[in-house]
Structure formats: C-alpha cells, structure tokens
Amino acid sequence: MFISSAFAQTAPAAAAAGGDLQSSLMGMLPLVLMFVVLYFVMIRPQMKKAKEHKAMIDALAKGDEVATAGGVLGKVSKLGDTYVHIEIANGVEVMLQRSAVVQVLPKGSIK
C-alpha cells in the first residue's frame, strides 16, 4: 500500500564496457583521500610524539628531575635498562618503568 514495487534495470551493454574502470577508480578516490588526510592528521603526529618520548627516555641521567604518568615528581637516583629509581622524598625511593616518565623538568623545579 505505501511501498511501490521496484524493478531492476539492466545497464546498456555499450556503457558497461568502457566506463566501468573509470567509475570504479572515481569511487575509490574518496576512500584514498580520506586515508591520506587521516595519515597526516593523526598517524604521523602520533609517530613523531612517540619518537620524541623514546629519545627523552633514552637521554635520562642520574639527577634529572622528572614527572611520571601518575603525577609523581622526583629525582632520578638509579637507572636500569627497563626500570628507573626515583627519589620522591628524603629516604623514599620508588622503582618505575622507564616508559612511565612523561616529562623531564628543569633543574630546581622540585623543592
């Protein structure tokens, strides 16, 4: 009553032979453009940030003042291959993974 019947129509034989390749390439163009934009807007900056974080972690030295992912501030007291010991108060030392360090603070930031 409300929906009318729809009948499929066949495409003309002459148009199907030459226009198929061009129409399929034009149909893929928006998808390719979206991927390119996604790469430059999201993927590339994230890779750059990860590379900078790795360089910062590799450059850690004893005596650096750091902030961790949990918000703890402290001074690096010992360094290991995968772990770093941070002194957060006099006589209080915690052991964290190197990747938990998110920022190296300027000298004298922690008093």
N, C-alpha and C positions, 0 to 999 in steps of 0.2 A: 504494500500500500504506500509506504513512504519511500522505499528504496526502489529505484528503477533498475532494470537489468542492464548489465554492461557486457558488451561483446568485444572480444579481442580482434584487433585488425592486424593483418599481415603487412609488413613493410614492403614497399616496391623493390623488386629484385635489382634494379639498376642503382639505387641509392645505397643499398646494403654492401655492395662490392667495394666502392671507393671510400665512402665516408666512415666506415667502421673504425679504422685505425686512428683517424684524426679525432673522432668523437671520444674514443677511449682515452687518448692522450690528454684531451682537454678535460675529461672527467677526473683524471689523476692529478691535474695541475693544482687544484686547491689543497689536496692532501699533501703534496710535496711542499707547497708554500707554507702550510701550517707547520710541518716538521722543521723547516729551515728557521722559521720565526721562533719556534719552541727551543731549538738549539741555541740560538743567540740570546734569548731572553732568560732561559732557565738553566740549561745544562752547562754551557760554557762558564758563566759566573760561578756556579757551584763547584766546578772543577778547579777554577782559579783560587777560590777560597780554601778548598781542601789542600791545594798545593802550598799555599801560604802558611796554613796551620801546621803542616808537616815540617816545613822549613823552620818555623818558630820552635817546635818541639825538639827538633834536632839540634838547635842552637842553644838550648837550655844549659846553664852553667851553675855551679855551686855559688850561692849567694844571691841569685836572682830572686826578686820579689814577684810572686805570681798570684793570679786569681784562678780558682778552679771552677768547674762546671756547677758545683754545688754552692758556689758563692763564698768559699773559704779562702781567706787571704793568708799568705805565709811566705816564708823564705826557704828556698831550696837548700837542704843540708846535705843530701847524698843523692847521687844519680846512679841508676842502673840501666840495663838495656831496655826493659819494659816498664820499670817502676821508678818513681821518684819519691824521696822522703822530704816532707815539707814540715818545717817547724812553725807551728801556728801560735805558740806562746813559749815562754821560757820553760824548757824541760818537757814540752808537749810536742811530740812528733807524730805525724801520720804518714802512712805509705799509700800512694795513689798510683794509678796507671798514668803513664805519660800523656795519653790522649785526653785525660780529664783536665789538663791545664789548658785554659782558654785564652789567657792573656798574660803577657809579661808586663809588669808595672814598672814605672820609672823608679830609680833608686830613691829611697827615702819616703816612699808613699805610705809605708806601714810604720806606725809609731807605737 
